[in-house]
Amino acid sequence: MRVLFVSGASIGHSFPLVSLAWAVCAAGHEVRYVTAGPALAVKHAGLPVIDAAPQVDIVAMARKRITQHQEDRQLIAAMRDLRDMAPFLAKFSEIIVDGAVEAAAEWQPELVVHAQTDGAGLLVAAKLGVPLVTHGLGILRGAGTHELLHAHMADAFARYGVTTLPEHIASIDVAPPSMLAGDPSGWSMRYVPYNGGCVLPKWLRTPVERPRITVTLGTIVPALEGLGPVQRMLEIAGSVDAEFVLALGNVDTRELGELPGNTRVVGWVPLDERLRGCAALVHHGGEGTTMTALAAGVPQLILPSGVGRHAAAAAVQQRGAGLSAQVQDVDAALLARLLEDEALAKTATQVRAEIAALPTPANLVPRLVNLANAA
């Protein structure tokens, strides 16, 4: 069976699909991955990747739209679910449509798996007449998103003579069922984090002497929104009895100035590895970051800023696995609660066990085969 994986250009939309792609490969099937921009980093997972937009600087395009278009800024700030995000997602899905259609025509996959935020895979599956599997990324719900993406990408669909959605669509939901208001969307699957690889530094392998708090803003927020939340952490870090690890990737941190003595700035280290032995995580509310913390059983403080991050923040707080706050409201007392509240730690451990009990990506491969064969 040939399976084409498709995602937009964000690492946060591409990395969650890697564990399923590995499972498909391990079962003896063929995989190709179509994406663009920063998400081409999935090549380091050992997957054959096709760049669907080699001439486009997608990060610069996104930064330009957000800084120059007030309506996009307002849209991002108000986003609470995927339906709200559909106009924005459609714009960036169209960037990879032509490359995705070309790659699919060359390879003729029997099944398409796409991220729930992607519209290009939707078009590809419909054009080829093959089944589609929509892969959830976390807490965000997507009911009705397919129809909205189809409507917002009407010109692209028409350009390829596609008038309808794929006939056969299945869904994979990686969210812990206890954190949902209703039933899972389709097949539940264990969230198995993929955050890239690295040579593990010695400080990460050494037992911690006091509580460690990891602070991260993911891959998009620093480039588009700046380091405001990190600067707030630095203002109060000196008054908290903990070690702060600022995981900011390749971002220029010189603007942060002199750092408190209990603070460490690190480059790219896989988040799931950083969370081993970690007492808490402070972050922006990205789906992958939230799910990785839940899978690790680590209490988290989410500082949401739009793009659907409010949904993750609300779900984590309501479940009792963490806290949510605005950046300006973070103080030493809140961080102390994050570290010391036994109820938060207990609930985070319960959610970790819930995730571990879900079917693995390998368990779902026979269902993918059956779906492709039944079409």
C-alpha positions as CSV (number, residue, x, y, z in Angstrom):
1,M,0.0,0.0,0.0
2,R,1.3,3.5,-0.9
3,V,0.3,6.2,1.6
4,L,0.8,9.9,0.9
5,F,1.1,12.1,4.0
6,V,0.3,15.8,3.5
7,S,0.6,18.7,5.9
8,G,1.0,22.5,5.8
9,A,4.3,24.2,6.3
10,S,4.2,24.4,10.1
11,I,6.3,21.9,12.1
12,G,3.5,21.9,14.6
13,H,1.2,20.5,11.9
14,S,3.6,18.0,10.5
15,F,5.5,16.4,13.4
16,P,2.3,14.8,15.0
17,L,1.9,12.7,11.9
18,V,5.4,11.2,12.0
19,S,4.6,8.3,14.4
20,L,1.8,7.0,12.2
21,A,4.0,7.3,9.1
22,W,6.7,5.3,11.0
23,A,4.1,2.6,11.9
24,V,3.0,2.4,8.2
25,C,6.6,2.0,7.1
26,A,7.3,-0.6,9.8
27,A,4.3,-2.7,8.6
28,G,5.9,-2.9,5.2
29,H,4.0,-0.2,3.3
30,E,5.4,2.7,1.3
31,V,5.2,6.3,2.5
32,R,5.9,9.7,1.0
33,Y,5.4,13.0,2.8
34,V,4.4,16.2,1.0
35,T,4.9,19.5,2.8
36,A,6.9,22.7,2.5
37,G,8.9,25.4,4.4
38,P,9.9,24.6,8.0
39,A,7.9,21.4,8.0
40,L,10.5,19.9,5.6
41,A,12.3,19.0,8.9
42,V,10.3,15.8,8.8
43,K,13.0,14.5,6.5
44,H,15.2,14.0,9.6
45,A,12.6,11.4,10.8
46,G,13.9,9.2,7.9
47,L,10.9,9.8,5.7
48,P,11.0,10.6,1.9
49,V,9.8,14.1,1.7
50,I,8.7,16.2,-1.3
51,D,8.9,20.0,-1.2
52,A,5.6,21.2,-2.5
53,A,6.6,24.9,-2.6
54,P,10.3,25.2,-3.1
55,Q,10.2,28.8,-4.3
56,V,8.1,30.2,-1.5
57,D,9.5,31.7,1.8
58,I,6.4,30.7,3.8
59,V,7.6,32.1,7.1
60,A,8.3,35.5,5.5
61,M,4.9,35.4,3.8
62,A,3.1,34.6,7.1
63,R,5.0,37.4,8.9
64,K,4.1,39.8,6.2
65,R,0.4,38.9,6.3
66,I,0.2,39.2,10.0
67,T,2.0,42.5,10.3
68,Q,0.4,44.2,7.3
69,H,-3.2,42.8,7.4
70,Q,-5.2,43.9,10.4
71,E,-8.0,41.4,9.5
72,D,-5.6,38.5,9.8
73,R,-4.3,39.7,13.2
74,Q,-7.9,40.0,14.4
75,L,-8.7,36.5,13.0
76,I,-5.8,34.9,14.7
77,A,-6.5,36.6,18.0
78,A,-10.2,35.4,17.9
79,M,-9.5,31.8,16.8
80,R,-11.0,29.2,19.1
81,D,-11.5,26.1,16.8
82,L,-10.7,24.9,13.3
83,R,-13.8,26.4,11.8
84,D,-12.6,29.9,12.9
85,M,-9.3,29.1,11.3
86,A,-10.6,27.9,7.9
87,P,-10.0,31.1,6.0
88,F,-6.4,31.3,7.2
89,L,-5.7,27.6,6.8
90,A,-7.1,27.7,3.2
91,K,-4.7,30.5,2.2
92,F,-1.7,28.5,3.3
93,S,-3.0,25.2,2.0
94,E,-3.2,26.7,-1.5
95,I,0.6,27.3,-1.4
96,I,1.2,23.6,-1.5
97,V,-1.7,22.5,-3.7
98,D,0.1,22.4,-7.0
99,G,3.1,20.5,-5.6
100,A,0.9,18.1,-3.7
101,V,-1.2,17.3,-6.8
102,E,1.9,16.8,-8.9
103,A,3.5,14.5,-6.3
104,A,0.3,12.5,-6.1
105,A,0.0,12.2,-9.9
106,E,3.5,10.9,-10.1
107,W,3.2,8.3,-7.3
108,Q,-0.5,7.3,-7.4
109,P,-1.0,6.7,-3.7
110,E,-3.8,4.4,-2.5
111,L,-4.5,6.4,0.6
112,V,-4.0,10.0,1.7
113,V,-3.4,11.0,5.3
114,H,-3.4,14.7,6.0
115,A,-3.2,17.0,9.0
116,Q,-6.6,18.3,10.1
117,T,-5.4,21.8,9.3
118,D,-4.6,21.0,5.7
119,G,-6.7,21.5,2.7
120,A,-4.3,20.3,0.0
121,G,-4.7,16.6,1.0
122,L,-8.4,17.0,0.8
123,L,-8.2,18.1,-2.8
124,V,-5.6,15.4,-3.7
125,A,-7.7,12.6,-2.3
126,A,-10.8,13.8,-4.1
127,K,-9.0,14.2,-7.4
128,L,-7.5,10.7,-7.2
129,G,-10.7,9.1,-5.9
130,V,-8.8,7.5,-3.0
131,P,-9.8,7.4,0.7
132,L,-8.7,10.2,3.0
133,V,-7.7,10.0,6.7
134,T,-7.8,13.2,8.6
135,H,-5.2,13.1,11.4
136,G,-6.1,15.2,14.5
137,L,-3.3,17.3,16.2
138,G,-4.7,17.5,19.7
139,I,-7.5,19.2,21.5
140,L,-8.8,21.3,18.6
141,R,-12.1,20.1,17.1
142,G,-12.7,20.0,13.4
143,A,-16.3,19.2,12.7
144,G,-17.3,21.0,9.5
145,T,-13.8,22.0,8.6
146,H,-13.6,19.9,5.4
147,E,-16.6,21.7,4.0
148,L,-15.3,25.2,4.9
149,L,-11.8,24.4,3.4
150,H,-13.5,23.2,0.3
151,A,-15.5,26.5,0.1
152,H,-12.5,28.7,0.8
153,M,-10.4,26.8,-1.7
154,A,-13.1,26.8,-4.4
155,D,-10.8,28.2,-7.1
156,A,-8.1,25.6,-6.5
157,F,-10.6,22.7,-6.5
158,A,-12.1,24.1,-9.7
159,R,-8.7,24.4,-11.3
160,Y,-8.3,20.6,-11.0
161,G,-11.8,19.8,-11.9
162,V,-12.8,18.7,-8.4
163,T,-16.3,19.5,-7.3
164,T,-16.8,17.3,-4.3
165,L,-15.1,16.1,-1.2
166,P,-13.5,12.6,-1.1
167,E,-16.1,9.9,-1.0
168,H,-14.4,7.9,1.8
169,I,-13.1,10.0,4.8
170,A,-11.9,8.6,8.2
171,S,-10.6,10.5,11.2
172,I,-7.9,9.9,13.8
173,D,-8.3,11.6,17.2
174,V,-5.3,11.8,19.5
175,A,-7.0,13.8,22.2
176,P,-7.5,12.1,25.6
177,P,-11.2,11.3,25.7
178,S,-11.6,12.6,29.2
179,M,-10.6,16.1,27.9
180,L,-13.4,16.3,25.3
181,A,-16.9,17.7,25.7
182,G,-18.2,14.9,23.4
183,D,-17.0,11.6,21.8
184,P,-13.7,11.3,20.0
185,S,-13.7,12.2,16.3
186,G,-13.2,8.9,14.7
187,W,-10.6,6.4,15.8
188,S,-8.8,7.2,19.0
189,M,-5.0,6.8,18.9
190,R,-2.2,7.2,21.4
191,Y,-0.3,10.5,20.9
192,V,3.4,9.4,20.4
193,P,5.5,12.6,20.4
194,Y,8.0,13.2,17.7
195,N,10.0,16.4,18.3
196,G,13.1,15.7,16.2
197,G,16.4,14.2,17.3
198,C,19.6,15.5,18.7
199,V,22.8,14.4,20.6
200,L,21.6,14.7,24.2
201,P,23.6,17.2,26.2
202,K,25.1,16.1,29.6
203,W,23.0,18.6,31.6
204,L,19.9,16.9,30.3
205,R,21.1,13.4,31.4
206,T,22.2,14.6,34.9
207,P,19.6,14.4,37.8
208,V,18.2,17.8,38.7
209,E,19.1,19.3,42.0
210,R,15.9,21.4,42.3
211,P,12.6,21.6,40.3
212,R,13.1,22.3,36.6
213,I,10.7,24.5,34.6
214,T,10.9,24.4,30.9
215,V,9.8,27.4,29.0
216,T,9.0,27.2,25.3
217,L,7.1,29.1,22.6
218,G,7.2,26.5,19.9
219,T,8.5,27.3,16.4
220,I,6.1,29.9,15.2
221,V,5.4,32.3,18.1
222,P,9.0,33.6,18.5
223,A,9.3,34.4,14.8
224,L,5.8,36.1,14.5
225,E,5.0,37.4,17.9
226,G,8.3,37.9,19.7
227,L,9.7,36.8,23.1
228,G,7.3,38.7,25.4
229,P,6.3,35.7,27.5
230,V,9.9,34.7,28.0
231,Q,10.8,38.2,29.2
232,R,8.0,37.9,31.8
233,M,9.5,34.6,33.0
234,L,12.9,36.3,33.4
235,E,11.5,39.1,35.4
236,I,10.3,36.7,38.1
237,A,12.7,33.7,37.7
238,G,15.1,35.0,40.4
239,S,12.4,34.9,43.0
240,V,11.4,31.2,42.3
241,D,13.4,28.3,43.7
242,A,13.7,26.4,40.4
243,E,15.9,26.0,37.4
244,F,14.4,27.6,34.3
245,V,15.3,26.1,30.9
246,L,14.5,28.4,28.0
247,A,14.0,26.2,25.0
248,L,13.9,28.7,22.1
249,G,15.5,26.9,19.2
250,N,17.4,29.1,16.8
251,V,15.9,32.4,18.0
252,D,18.2,35.3,18.6
253,T,18.0,35.8,22.4
254,R,20.3,38.8,22.7
255,E,17.3,41.1,23.3
256,L,16.7,39.2,26.6
257,G,19.8,40.8,28.1
258,E,21.5,39.4,31.2
259,L,19.9,36.2,32.5
260,P,19.2,35.3,36.1
261,G,21.6,32.7,37.5
262,N,19.0,30.0,37.7
263,T,18.2,30.2,34.0
264,R,19.6,28.2,31.1
265,V,19.1,28.9,27.4
266,V,19.2,25.9,25.1
267,G,18.9,25.3,21.4
268,W,16.8,22.6,19.7
269,V,16.4,19.7,22.1
270,P,13.4,17.4,21.6
271,L,10.6,18.5,23.9
272,D,9.8,14.9,25.0
273,E,13.4,14.5,26.2
274,R,13.4,17.9,27.9
275,L,10.4,16.9,29.9
276,R,12.0,13.9,31.5
277,G,12.7,14.9,35.1
278,C,11.0,18.2,34.5
279,A,8.6,19.5,37.2
280,A,6.5,21.8,34.9
281,L,6.2,23.3,31.5
282,V,5.3,26.9,30.6
283,H,4.3,27.4,27.0
284,H,2.1,29.1,24.3
285,G,-0.6,26.5,24.0
286,G,0.5,24.8,20.7
287,E,-1.2,21.5,20.0
288,G,2.0,19.5,19.8
289,T,3.5,21.1,22.9
290,T,0.3,20.6,24.9
291,M,-0.1,17.0,23.9
292,T,3.6,16.2,24.5
293,A,3.3,17.5,28.1
294,L,0.1,15.5,28.6
295,A,1.8,12.4,27.3
296,A,4.7,13.0,29.7
297,G,2.4,13.6,32.7
298,V,3.9,17.1,33.4
299,P,1.8,19.9,34.8
300,Q,1.7,22.8,32.4
301,L,1.0,26.6,32.5
302,I,-0.4,27.8,29.1
303,L,-0.2,31.4,28.1
304,P,-2.5,31.4,25.0
305,S,-2.4,34.0,22.3
306,G,-4.8,32.9,19.6
307,V,-4.5,30.4,16.6
308,G,-6.7,28.0,18.5
309,R,-4.4,27.9,21.6
310,H,-7.2,29.1,23.9
311,A,-8.9,25.7,23.3
312,A,-5.9,23.8,24.6
313,A,-5.5,26.1,27.5
314,A,-9.2,25.8,28.5
315,A,-9.2,22.0,28.2
316,V,-6.0,21.6,30.3
317,Q,-7.3,23.8,33.0
318,Q,-10.8,22.3,33.1
319,R,-9.3,18.8,33.3
320,G,-7.0,19.9,36.2
321,A,-3.8,18.9,34.4
322,G,-2.4,22.4,34.4
323,L,-3.2,26.2,34.5
324,S,-3.9,28.9,32.1
325,A,-3.1,32.7,32.4
326,Q,-2.4,35.8,30.5
327,V,1.3,36.7,30.3
328,Q,0.9,39.9,32.5
329,D,-0.8,37.8,35.3
330,V,2.1,35.4,35.7
331,D,3.9,35.9,39.0
332,A,6.1,33.9,41.5
333,A,3.0,32.7,43.4
334,L,1.4,31.2,40.2
335,L,4.7,29.4,39.4
336,A,4.9,28.1,42.9
337,R,1.4,26.7,42.6
338,L,2.3,25.0,39.3
339,L,5.2,23.3,41.1
340,E,3.6,22.5,44.4
341,D,-0.1,21.7,43.7
342,E,-0.4,18.0,44.3
343,A,-3.8,17.9,42.5
344,L,-2.3,19.2,39.3
345,A,0.5,16.6,39.4
346,K,-1.9,13.8,40.2
347,T,-4.3,14.7,37.3
348,A,-1.4,15.1,34.9
349,T,-0.3,11.5,35.8
350,Q,-3.9,10.2,35.3
351,V,-4.0,11.8,31.8
352,R,-0.7,10.3,30.9
353,A,-2.0,6.9,31.8
354,E,-5.1,7.5,29.8
355,I,-3.1,8.4,26.7
356,A,-0.8,5.3,27.2
357,A,-3.9,3.0,27.2
358,L,-5.1,4.2,23.8
359,P,-4.4,2.2,20.6
360,T,-0.9,2.8,19.2
361,P,-0.2,4.0,15.7
362,A,0.8,0.4,14.9
363,N,-2.7,-0.8,16.0
364,L,-4.3,1.5,13.5
365,V,-2.4,0.4,10.4
366,P,-4.7,-2.6,9.7
367,R,-7.6,-0.1,9.7
368,L,-5.8,2.0,7.1
369,V,-5.3,-1.1,5.0
370,N,-8.9,-2.0,5.2
371,L,-10.0,1.5,4.3
372,A,-7.8,1.5,1.2
373,N,-8.9,-2.0,0.1
374,A,-12.6,-1.2,0.6
375,A,-12.6,1.9,-1.6
